[in-house]
Amino acid sequence: MQPAPATVYLVGAGPGDPSLITRWGAECLARADLVLYDYLANPALLDHAPQAADRVCLGHHRTGRTMTQAEVNARMIEAARAGRVVVRLKGGDPTIFARTADELAALRAAGVAYQIIPGITAGLATHADGGSALALVTGHQRPGKSGAPLDYGTLADFPGPLIFYMGVTSAPIWSQALIDRSLSPDTHVTVVRRCTHPNEQVRRYRLDEVGRAARRGQIRPPAVIVVGGPGGGG
């Protein structure tokens, strides 16, 4: 008799500080037989998992091979079908500019039960003032994605700060696009690297400076970038 499929938990690890994971997320880790975690998830969170649980880092694109999305999907499904409790631990919130949709599609197709456990996303762990609205923007659009591309004219007119995720390498592109569509070159930009970690770094630029800083390697991921807010327009 085959064991009943176990639940796969897609857990938000929070922005960095291990104390910022939710209680529900920690409880899921405490029941895990297998933890598949992103490099952005604080390794200290793995202490919530049982000693016997398998812990698998999915890799880092800057330091070596990463598991493909197909490999991650297969690993989750295989473990769940074997009756194991699986935690897919993701930095921040699992639904903010992540591959969760791909993973959910694979789990549904395989008939594997799952739950999404929200987490604090880095853009909401930074201070952003100076407007009545907040926009979360990807700096890296997926090739072949459905829907319209980013409308930088609309973003330039947005009545509040723009929070760019995965926007370091593409900073020369989106910063110039915003300037070309009427956002002031002296708009205040704040770059927060390793948000909420003990070695968090905060740097400030003008909009017309941030692209050059990224090209020179003065800004490195992981970072969130706040365009607008205190000290400038936007």
Secondary structure, DSSP 8 states (H G I E B T S, - for coil): -------EEEEE-BSS-GGGS-HHHHHHHHT-SEEEE-TTS-GGGGGGS-TTSEEEE---TTTS----HHHHHHHHHHHHHTT--EEEEESB-TTSSSSHHHHHHHHHHHT--EEEE----GGGSS---SSS--EEEESS--TT-SS----HHHHHT-SS-EEEES-STTHHHHHHHHHHTT--TT-EEEEEESTTSTT-EEEEEEHHHHHHHHHTTSS-SSEEEEESSTTS--
